[in-house]
Amino acid sequence: MVKLFMSANEIASKRGLIYRELPPPLWSSSELGWKGLVVEHYSAPPCEFPDLPTGDHILEFASQQHVSLGERPDWRGYLSPYSKYPRTGNFFPAGLRPKLRSFTQTELIVCGVDPEFAEEVSGELDSNPAPQLRGLLDIRDEALGSFMTLFANVAKSGASSNGLYVNHLIYAFTLHLISLGQDRRNRHIPKGALPSHRLRRVIERMRADLCTDLDLKTIAAESGYSRDHFLRMFRTATGCTPHQYLLQLRIEKAQSLMKNPSLRIIDIAESCGFSSQSQFSRVFRKIVAVTPRQYRRDTL
């Protein structure tokens, strides 16, 4: 059985199936004898993960319907706020899964792929030398969602590794995971989604003017598309409306500012573009699931 998260001394042995910092999985393929892969479904409460050595390549897929929030290391190694959108994934090559602090309930389908099996699959690709996998965050890929649904149905049915269907499914998934891990530019963009370079431009404009009253017409103009066309394309790309995304960015900024105990909550609300402290508190509680005061008390 493949172990998803292990201590440093246990990486080579791979005994059992453990995701130590969470309650037991809702379902698992660990007893089905699948070759090279284990899949688990976790209902993860707000919690904190330390840096975890991993013996396998790990894919975490958010299967919940709401946006989850937390903090994870940025490029400097400091914890920074993040927003985890439904049906997005994070990929961590074998070695280390970075620390994470989650503030909201998250539904995760977690896949652990044996590196030896992944190397066996990659050896059949027309690539020399073998591809070097790298971590990817916030992967938006329709195929991953399809694989997760298939794995869930097969695992719940109790299908063993003896079936050709299971073996072909695991092989296809591993092949797709390798292709994602090789180059970020190869990630699939959903049909009808706002192109990535235009999406970045829009988000940069949102971040630059968080404290102003940005309307949809102004944001759409930044993308170069009409208002209605932009609205459809933005929602396809992010899974939410521009207004919802803007609120997420404002709350992320507020979370960062609240680490400074000298700043009053009312001043934070104003600097993040909220019209009043009551509006800020209402939105903050809806997104983070606690009040601003509770959040500050728990994180300082």
C-alpha positions as CSV (number, residue, x, y, z in Angstrom):
1,M,0.0,0.0,0.0
2,V,1.3,3.5,-0.9
3,K,1.5,6.0,1.9
4,L,0.6,9.6,1.0
5,F,2.5,11.4,3.8
6,M,5.4,9.9,5.7
7,S,8.1,10.8,8.2
8,A,11.6,11.1,6.8
9,N,12.5,7.6,8.1
10,E,9.5,6.0,6.5
11,I,9.7,7.3,3.0
12,A,11.5,4.3,1.6
13,S,9.4,1.6,3.3
14,K,5.9,3.0,2.3
15,R,3.9,1.0,4.9
16,G,0.2,1.7,5.0
17,L,-1.8,4.7,4.1
18,I,-1.5,7.9,6.2
19,Y,-2.6,11.5,5.9
20,R,-1.6,12.3,9.4
21,E,-2.9,15.8,10.1
22,L,-6.5,15.1,8.9
23,P,-9.3,12.8,10.1
24,P,-9.5,9.4,8.4
25,P,-10.5,9.6,4.7
26,L,-14.1,9.3,3.7
27,W,-13.0,6.6,1.2
28,S,-9.7,5.2,0.0
29,S,-8.3,2.9,-2.7
30,S,-5.5,1.7,-0.4
31,E,-7.0,-1.8,0.1
32,L,-7.7,-2.3,-3.6
33,G,-4.1,-3.0,-4.7
34,W,-4.0,-0.4,-7.5
35,K,-0.6,-0.4,-9.2
36,G,1.4,2.8,-8.5
37,L,-1.4,4.9,-7.1
38,V,-3.6,5.6,-4.1
39,V,-6.6,7.9,-4.1
40,E,-8.3,9.3,-0.9
41,H,-11.1,11.7,-0.3
42,Y,-10.8,13.9,2.8
43,S,-13.1,16.4,4.4
44,A,-10.5,18.7,5.9
45,P,-11.4,21.1,8.7
46,P,-9.5,24.3,9.3
47,C,-6.0,23.2,10.3
48,E,-2.3,23.7,10.0
49,F,0.1,21.5,8.1
50,P,3.9,21.6,8.8
51,D,6.4,20.9,6.0
52,L,5.7,17.2,5.2
53,P,8.2,14.8,3.6
54,T,6.4,12.8,0.8
55,G,7.4,9.5,-0.7
56,D,5.1,10.0,-3.7
57,H,4.1,12.7,-6.2
58,I,1.0,14.3,-4.7
59,L,-1.9,15.9,-6.4
60,E,-4.6,17.6,-4.2
61,F,-7.8,18.4,-5.9
62,A,-10.4,20.7,-4.4
63,S,-13.8,19.1,-4.8
64,Q,-15.9,21.4,-2.7
65,Q,-18.4,24.0,-4.1
66,H,-17.1,27.0,-2.2
67,V,-13.9,29.0,-2.2
68,S,-11.6,27.9,0.6
69,L,-9.1,30.3,2.3
70,G,-5.8,30.0,4.1
71,E,-2.1,30.9,4.0
72,R,0.8,29.3,2.3
73,P,4.5,30.2,1.6
74,D,5.1,32.8,-1.1
75,W,8.3,32.9,-3.2
76,R,10.2,34.4,-0.2
77,G,9.0,31.7,2.1
78,Y,6.6,33.9,4.1
79,L,3.0,32.8,4.7
80,S,0.7,34.8,2.5
81,P,-3.1,34.6,2.0
82,Y,-4.5,32.4,-0.8
83,S,-7.9,31.6,-2.2
84,K,-8.6,28.0,-3.3
85,Y,-11.3,27.7,-5.9
86,P,-13.4,24.7,-6.6
87,R,-12.0,22.1,-9.1
88,T,-8.5,23.4,-8.9
89,G,-5.4,21.3,-8.0
90,N,-2.0,21.6,-6.5
91,F,0.8,19.2,-7.5
92,F,3.9,18.5,-5.3
93,P,6.7,16.2,-6.6
94,A,8.1,13.6,-4.2
95,G,10.2,15.2,-1.6
96,L,8.4,17.9,0.4
97,R,4.9,19.2,0.6
98,P,5.2,22.8,1.8
99,K,3.5,23.9,5.0
100,L,-0.1,25.3,4.8
101,R,-2.6,26.9,7.1
102,S,-6.3,26.4,6.1
103,F,-9.0,28.7,7.5
104,T,-12.1,27.0,6.0
105,Q,-13.5,23.5,5.4
106,T,-12.1,21.9,2.3
107,E,-13.0,18.8,0.4
108,L,-9.9,17.2,-1.0
109,I,-9.4,14.3,-3.3
110,V,-5.7,13.4,-2.9
111,C,-3.7,11.2,-5.3
112,G,-0.4,9.7,-4.4
113,V,1.7,8.4,-7.4
114,D,4.6,6.1,-6.8
115,P,7.7,7.9,-8.4
116,E,9.0,4.5,-9.7
117,F,5.7,4.0,-11.5
118,A,5.7,7.6,-12.8
119,E,9.3,7.0,-14.1
120,E,8.1,3.8,-15.8
121,V,5.3,5.7,-17.5
122,S,7.5,8.6,-18.5
123,G,10.1,6.2,-19.9
124,E,7.5,5.4,-22.6
125,L,7.4,9.0,-23.7
126,D,9.4,10.4,-26.5
127,S,11.6,12.5,-24.1
128,N,15.3,12.2,-23.5
129,P,16.3,12.8,-20.8
130,A,13.4,11.9,-18.6
131,P,11.2,15.0,-17.6
132,Q,11.9,16.7,-14.3
133,L,8.6,17.3,-12.5
134,R,8.1,20.6,-10.6
135,G,5.4,21.8,-8.3
136,L,2.3,23.6,-9.6
137,L,-0.3,25.5,-7.7
138,D,-3.9,26.4,-8.6
139,I,-4.0,24.1,-11.7
140,R,-7.2,24.7,-13.7
141,D,-7.6,21.7,-15.9
142,E,-10.9,20.1,-16.9
143,A,-9.2,16.7,-17.4
144,L,-8.2,16.5,-13.7
145,G,-11.8,17.0,-12.6
146,S,-12.9,14.1,-15.0
147,F,-10.1,11.8,-13.6
148,M,-11.1,12.6,-10.0
149,T,-14.8,11.7,-10.7
150,L,-13.7,8.5,-12.4
151,F,-11.4,7.5,-9.5
152,A,-14.1,8.2,-7.0
153,N,-16.6,6.0,-8.8
154,V,-14.1,3.2,-9.3
155,A,-12.8,3.3,-5.7
156,K,-16.3,3.2,-4.3
157,S,-17.2,0.2,-6.5
158,G,-14.3,-1.7,-5.0
159,A,-12.6,-2.4,-8.3
160,S,-9.2,-4.0,-7.9
161,S,-6.1,-3.6,-10.0
162,N,-6.9,-6.8,-11.9
163,G,-9.2,-5.0,-14.3
164,L,-7.8,-3.5,-17.5
165,Y,-10.0,-0.4,-17.0
166,V,-8.4,0.5,-13.7
167,N,-4.9,0.0,-15.1
168,H,-5.6,2.1,-18.2
169,L,-7.2,4.8,-16.1
170,I,-4.2,5.0,-13.7
171,Y,-1.8,5.0,-16.6
172,A,-3.7,7.8,-18.4
173,F,-3.9,9.9,-15.3
174,T,-0.2,9.5,-14.6
175,L,0.7,10.4,-18.1
176,H,-1.5,13.5,-17.9
177,L,0.1,14.5,-14.5
178,I,3.6,14.2,-16.0
179,S,2.6,16.4,-18.9
180,L,1.3,19.0,-16.4
181,G,4.4,18.8,-14.2
182,Q,6.8,19.3,-17.1
183,D,5.8,22.8,-18.2
184,R,3.2,25.2,-16.8
185,R,2.6,26.5,-20.3
186,N,1.0,23.1,-21.2
187,R,-1.9,23.5,-18.8
188,H,-5.3,23.3,-20.4
189,I,-7.3,26.5,-20.5
190,P,-11.1,25.8,-20.5
191,K,-12.9,26.6,-23.7
192,G,-14.4,30.1,-23.6
193,A,-12.2,31.2,-20.7
194,L,-10.5,34.6,-20.6
195,P,-7.0,34.2,-22.0
196,S,-4.4,34.0,-19.2
197,H,-2.5,37.2,-20.1
198,R,-5.8,39.2,-20.1
199,L,-6.9,37.6,-16.9
200,R,-3.6,38.6,-15.3
201,R,-4.1,42.2,-16.5
202,V,-7.6,42.3,-15.0
203,I,-6.5,40.9,-11.7
204,E,-3.5,43.3,-11.5
205,R,-6.0,46.2,-12.1
206,M,-8.2,44.8,-9.3
207,R,-5.3,44.6,-6.9
208,A,-4.1,48.1,-7.8
209,D,-7.6,49.6,-7.1
210,L,-8.9,47.5,-4.2
211,C,-9.9,50.6,-2.2
212,T,-11.9,52.1,-5.1
213,D,-15.4,51.4,-6.3
214,L,-14.5,49.4,-9.4
215,D,-17.5,48.7,-11.6
216,L,-17.9,45.9,-14.1
217,K,-17.6,48.2,-17.1
218,T,-14.2,49.5,-16.0
219,I,-12.9,46.0,-15.3
220,A,-14.2,44.7,-18.6
221,A,-12.5,47.6,-20.5
222,E,-9.2,46.4,-19.0
223,S,-9.7,43.0,-20.7
224,G,-10.6,44.5,-24.1
225,Y,-13.9,42.6,-24.3
226,S,-17.5,43.8,-24.1
227,R,-19.1,43.8,-20.6
228,D,-21.3,40.7,-21.2
229,H,-18.5,38.8,-23.1
230,F,-16.0,39.5,-20.4
231,L,-18.4,38.4,-17.6
232,R,-18.9,35.0,-19.3
233,M,-15.2,34.5,-20.0
234,F,-14.0,35.6,-16.5
235,R,-16.5,33.2,-14.8
236,T,-15.3,30.3,-17.0
237,A,-11.7,31.1,-16.1
238,T,-12.1,31.5,-12.4
239,G,-15.4,29.9,-11.4
240,C,-16.8,33.1,-9.9
241,T,-18.0,36.6,-10.9
242,P,-15.6,39.6,-11.0
243,H,-17.3,41.0,-8.0
244,Q,-16.9,37.8,-6.0
245,Y,-13.2,37.7,-7.0
246,L,-12.7,41.3,-6.0
247,L,-14.2,40.6,-2.6
248,Q,-11.8,37.7,-2.2
249,L,-8.8,39.9,-3.0
250,R,-10.0,42.5,-0.5
251,I,-10.4,39.9,2.2
252,E,-6.9,38.5,1.4
253,K,-5.4,42.0,1.8
254,A,-7.4,42.5,5.1
255,Q,-6.0,39.2,6.4
256,S,-2.5,40.4,5.7
257,L,-3.1,43.9,7.3
258,M,-4.7,42.3,10.4
259,K,-1.3,40.8,11.4
260,N,-0.4,44.4,12.4
261,P,-2.0,44.8,15.8
262,S,-1.6,48.6,15.7
263,L,-4.1,48.9,12.8
264,R,-7.8,49.3,13.8
265,I,-10.3,47.1,12.1
266,I,-12.3,50.1,10.9
267,D,-9.1,51.5,9.2
268,I,-8.4,48.1,7.6
269,A,-12.0,48.0,6.3
270,E,-11.6,51.4,4.7
271,S,-8.2,50.6,3.1
272,C,-9.6,47.5,1.6
273,G,-12.4,49.2,-0.2
274,F,-15.4,48.5,2.2
275,S,-17.9,51.2,2.8
276,S,-18.3,50.5,6.5
277,Q,-16.9,48.2,9.2
278,S,-20.2,46.4,9.4
279,Q,-20.1,45.6,5.7
280,F,-16.5,44.4,6.1
281,S,-17.4,42.2,9.0
282,R,-20.3,40.7,7.2
283,V,-18.3,39.8,4.1
284,F,-15.3,38.7,6.1
285,R,-17.4,36.3,8.1
286,K,-19.1,34.9,5.0
287,I,-15.8,34.1,3.4
288,V,-13.5,33.2,6.3
289,A,-16.3,31.8,8.5
290,V,-15.2,33.8,11.6
291,T,-15.4,37.5,12.5
292,P,-12.4,39.8,11.9
293,R,-11.9,40.1,15.7
294,Q,-11.9,36.3,16.1
295,Y,-9.5,36.0,13.2
296,R,-7.1,38.5,14.6
297,R,-7.2,36.9,18.0
298,D,-6.5,33.4,16.6
299,T,-3.7,34.5,14.3
300,L,-1.7,37.0,16.3
